[in-house]
Amino acid sequence: MRVFGTPNMLTADGTDHADLRTGIAPVLRPDRVSRYIDALVRPIARDYLARLTSAQPGPNGEVGGVAVARVARAELMSNCFEPVSVESLRRVMGLDGLVDATALRRWFADLNFGLTNFTHDPAAPDVADATNAEIESVLIPLLGRLRRKSDDSMLAHMLWAGRPDGDPRPIEHLLPSLKVILLGGMQEPGHAAGSTLLGLFTRPDQLARLYAAPADLAPLAVHEGLRWIAPIGTIEREARHEITIGGVVIPAGAQLEVVIASANRDERQFANPDKFDIDRSSRAGSSRMAMPASPAGSSARRRASRHAGPPPSPVTGLGGRSHYAVPARSS
């Protein structure tokens, strides 16, 4: 895969996948996440919300990229949810002082342009390649320092977790998965928060209940938001051998786009599946975010998403990523 390289968490199997997972999992285990996620994400979320409600300028003198005197309306996805998600990941990865949230969001856009280039834009590969080179110019020196002196960041764990003393993972072995994390993990908590709020806007009765009991209902709302609009709805796979599914013969070597989000709208599992409903008794949703085939990061994503007229119709991107705006008006 040109954009990420190999091996990476999306495509690796067997021992490669197990080794990469061992490096990532310690920082993202539910017990570990519960110790740091609230203290990490809540202040960031409150900061961005304060900028919107009081029109205080951001680090570069803007609110959502535009200098304003008062904010009565806001597009929450780009002005709050996405930057909170990106800033949180930046700190977990230990990138403070090396790259800002604006650059991380640009990396995301450029990698996504190269990855989902279904229109065959000739510029897309060059854009992704240039961004890959920029990413490596930041990450390789940092990983080199962490090989010499470790810390408690995600990158340090990826180098050292589960390894014999004095034998960190090779840097080139980690770069492809780090690019996957930068593309998938950066935005997905924000997109999950957006899906959840968008769904709640369609159910004002449930939104009112959540205001009254956030500790009890926010987890259910986020889970339903992930089912209702999965931030990533497809994964790519290659058939290793011929197989028949649903009467369709898939030949060996076929490139597949597996629409895993369809499981979240399965009428056999969910009554009225197109409706957002936090009271569903089923918890069988198959929404996936940064790393298919691995629960690593699922707890962090859900916990981060909790902090973070009629709504517009969601539009599912060709690459399976949900793109939409979440407008809101302050009262």
C-alpha positions in Angstrom: 0.0 0.0 0.0 1.7 3.1 -1.3 0.3 5.6 1.2 1.2 3.7 4.4 3.8 1.1 3.5 4.0 -2.3 5.1 3.8 -3.9 7.5 0.9 -1.9 9.1 -1.9 -2.6 11.5 -4.5 -2.6 8.8 -3.0 -5.2 6.6 -0.5 -7.2 8.7 -1.4 -10.7 9.8 0.2 -13.3 12.0 3.4 -12.5 13.9 3.8 -9.0 12.3 0.3 -8.0 13.5 0.8 -9.5 17.0 4.1 -7.6 17.4 2.7 -4.3 16.3 -0.3 -4.8 18.5 1.9 -5.5 21.5 3.6 -2.1 21.0 0.3 -0.2 20.8 -1.9 -2.0 23.2 -0.3 -0.9 26.6 -1.2 2.8 26.1 -4.7 2.0 24.9 -5.9 -0.7 27.3 -9.2 0.3 29.0 -7.6 0.3 32.5 -4.8 2.5 31.3 -7.1 4.8 29.3 -9.3 5.3 32.4 -6.3 6.8 34.2 -5.5 9.5 31.8 -8.3 10.1 29.2 -10.5 12.5 31.3 -7.7 14.6 32.5 -6.3 14.8 29.0 -9.4 15.4 26.8 -11.7 17.3 29.1 -9.5 20.5 29.4 -8.9 20.5 25.7 -12.7 20.1 24.9 -13.5 22.9 27.4 -10.9 25.2 25.9 -12.4 24.8 22.4 -15.9 25.2 23.6 -14.9 28.3 25.5 -13.5 29.8 22.3 -16.8 29.3 20.6 -19.1 30.5 23.4 -17.0 33.5 24.4 -15.3 34.2 21.1 -11.9 34.1 22.7 -9.2 33.8 20.0 -7.3 30.6 19.6 -3.5 30.2 19.5 -3.3 32.0 16.2 -5.8 34.6 17.0 -8.8 32.9 15.4 -11.9 31.0 16.3 -12.3 28.0 14.0 -9.8 29.6 11.6 -11.8 32.9 11.3 -11.5 36.0 13.6 -14.9 36.8 14.9 -16.4 39.2 17.5 -19.2 36.9 18.7 -20.2 33.3 17.9 -23.9 32.7 17.8 -23.6 29.9 15.2 -20.8 27.4 14.8 -19.9 24.4 12.7 -18.9 22.0 15.5 -17.1 19.4 13.4 -14.3 21.6 12.1 -14.4 24.1 15.0 -14.5 21.8 18.0 -14.8 18.0 17.5 -11.9 17.5 15.0 -9.4 19.8 16.7 -10.1 18.3 20.1 -9.5 14.8 18.6 -6.3 15.9 16.9 -4.9 17.8 19.9 -5.6 14.8 22.2 -3.8 12.4 19.9 -0.9 14.8 19.5 -0.3 14.8 23.2 -0.7 11.0 23.6 1.8 10.4 20.8 4.3 12.8 22.5 4.4 15.3 19.6 4.2 18.4 21.7 6.7 21.0 20.5 7.3 19.2 17.3 4.1 19.7 15.3 0.9 21.6 15.9 -2.7 20.5 15.5 -3.0 22.4 12.2 -0.2 20.5 10.6 -1.6 17.2 11.9 -5.0 18.0 10.2 -3.2 18.8 7.0 -1.3 15.5 7.2 -4.7 13.8 7.6 -6.2 15.5 4.6 -3.1 14.8 2.4 -2.9 11.1 3.3 -6.6 10.7 2.9 -6.4 12.4 -0.6 -3.8 9.8 -1.6 -5.6 6.9 -0.1 -9.1 7.5 -1.4 -8.1 8.7 -4.9 -11.0 7.0 -6.7 -11.2 9.8 -9.3 -7.5 9.0 -10.2 -6.4 12.6 -9.7 -2.8 12.5 -10.9 -1.7 15.0 -8.2 -2.9 12.7 -5.3 0.1 10.3 -5.2 2.6 13.2 -5.2 0.7 15.0 -2.4 0.7 11.9 -0.3 4.3 11.2 -1.0 5.4 14.8 0.0 3.4 14.5 3.2 4.9 11.1 4.0 8.3 12.6 3.6 7.3 15.5 6.0 5.9 13.0 8.5 9.1 10.9 8.5 11.2 14.0 8.9 9.4 14.6 12.2 9.0 11.0 13.4 12.3 9.4 12.6 14.5 11.8 14.7 12.0 11.5 17.5 11.9 7.7 17.4 15.7 7.8 17.3 15.8 9.8 20.5 13.3 7.5 22.2 15.5 4.5 21.3 18.3 6.1 23.3 16.1 7.4 26.1 12.5 6.2 26.5 9.5 8.0 28.1 5.8 7.1 28.7 4.5 8.3 25.2 2.8 6.0 22.8 5.8 6.2 20.4 8.1 5.0 23.2 5.7 2.1 23.9 5.6 1.2 20.2 9.4 0.9 20.3 9.9 -0.9 23.5 6.7 -2.7 24.8 7.2 -6.5 24.9 10.7 -6.3 23.6 13.9 -7.6 25.3 16.0 -5.0 27.0 18.2 -3.2 24.5 16.3 -4.4 21.5 13.6 -1.9 20.4 11.5 -2.4 17.3 13.1 -1.1 14.1 11.9 2.4 13.2 11.1 1.4 9.7 8.9 -1.3 11.1 6.8 1.2 13.0 6.4 4.0 10.4 3.6 2.4 8.4 1.4 1.9 11.4 2.1 5.4 12.7 0.8 6.7 9.4 -2.3 4.6 9.9 -2.8 6.1 13.3 -2.2 9.6 12.0 -4.9 9.1 9.4 -7.4 7.0 11.3 -6.9 7.8 15.0 -6.6 11.6 14.6 -10.1 12.3 13.4 -12.2 9.3 14.5 -13.1 10.4 18.1 -14.2 13.7 16.7 -16.2 12.1 13.9 -17.8 9.8 16.5 -18.7 12.8 18.6 -20.2 14.5 15.6 -22.3 11.4 14.6 -23.6 11.1 18.2 -24.6 14.8 18.4 -26.1 14.7 14.9 -28.2 11.7 16.0 -29.2 13.4 19.2 -30.4 16.4 17.2 -32.9 14.1 15.6 -34.1 12.9 19.0 -34.6 16.0 21.2 -36.3 13.8 23.8 -33.2 11.7 24.2 -30.9 14.8 24.1 -32.9 16.2 27.0 -32.5 13.0 29.0 -28.8 13.0 28.3 -28.5 16.6 29.6 -30.2 15.4 32.8 -28.0 12.2 33.3 -24.8 12.5 31.2 -22.8 10.0 33.2 -25.3 7.3 32.6 -26.4 8.1 29.1 -23.3 9.5 27.3 -21.7 6.1 26.9 -24.9 4.7 25.4 -25.2 7.7 23.1 -21.7 7.4 21.8 -22.1 3.7 21.2 -25.3 4.3 19.2 -23.6 7.1 17.3 -20.8 4.7 16.3 -23.5 2.2 15.1 -25.6 4.9 13.3 -22.7 6.4 11.3 -19.5 4.5 11.5 -16.6 6.8 11.1 -14.9 4.2 8.8 -17.3 1.9 7.1 -15.1 -0.2 4.8 -11.8 -2.1 4.9 -9.8 -3.3 2.0 -8.8 -7.0 1.7 -7.4 -9.4 -0.9 -8.9 -12.9 -1.3 -6.1 -15.4 -0.6 -8.2 -18.2 -2.2 -11.4 -18.5 -4.1 -14.5 -18.3 -1.8 -18.2 -18.1 -2.3 -20.2 -15.6 -0.1 -23.9 -15.2 -0.6 -23.9 -17.1 -3.8 -21.1 -14.8 -5.3 -17.8 -16.4 -6.3 -14.8 -14.3 -5.2 -11.7 -15.5 -7.1 -8.3 -15.7 -5.5 -6.4 -12.5 -5.6 -9.5 -10.3 -6.0 -9.3 -6.9 -4.3 -12.2 -6.4 -2.0 -13.8 -3.4 -0.4 -15.6 -4.9 2.6 -18.5 -2.7 3.8 -18.4 -3.6 7.5 -20.7 -0.7 8.3 -23.6 -2.6 6.8 -23.6 -4.8 9.8 -24.7 -1.8 11.8 -27.9 -1.5 9.7 -28.7 -5.2 9.7 -32.5 -5.5 10.1 -32.0 -8.9 11.7 -30.0 -7.3 14.6 -31.6 -3.8 14.8 -35.2 -2.8 14.7 -35.6 0.3 12.5 -31.8 0.5 12.0 -31.8 3.9 10.3 -33.2 5.5 13.4 -30.8 6.9 16.1 -31.9 5.4 19.5 -29.8 5.3 22.6 -32.3 2.8 24.2 -31.4 -0.1 21.9 -30.9 -3.2 24.0 -28.5 -4.7 21.4 -24.8 -3.8 21.8 -23.8 -5.7 18.7 -22.7 -2.8 16.6 -19.7 -3.4 14.4 -18.6 0.2 13.9 -14.9 0.3 13.4 -12.5 3.2 13.7 -8.7 3.3 13.3 -7.7 -0.3 13.5 -9.9 -3.1 12.1 -9.3 -6.5 13.5 -8.1 -5.0 16.7 -9.8 -3.5 19.8 -6.7 -1.4 20.5 -7.8 2.1 20.9 -11.5 1.4 21.1 -11.8 2.4 24.7 -9.8 5.6 24.2 -11.9 6.6 21.2 -15.2 6.1 22.9 -14.0 7.9 26.1 -12.6 10.8 24.0 -15.9 11.0 22.0 -17.9 11.5 25.2 -16.1 14.8 25.9 -15.9 16.2 22.9 -33.3 23.5 12.8 -32.9 20.0 11.3 -29.4 18.6 10.8 -28.0 18.0 7.4 -28.0 14.6 5.7 -24.8 12.7 6.2 -22.8 12.0 3.1 -20.6 8.9 3.1 -17.3 9.4 1.4 -16.1 7.0 -1.3 -13.4 5.7 1.0 -15.9 4.8 3.7 -15.2 7.8 5.9 -18.2 9.8 6.9 -18.0 13.5 6.0 -20.5 16.0 7.2 -21.0 19.2 9.1 -22.6 19.6 12.5 -24.1 23.1 12.7 -25.2 24.5 16.0 -26.7 27.7 17.4 -25.9 29.0 20.9 -28.9 30.2 23.0 
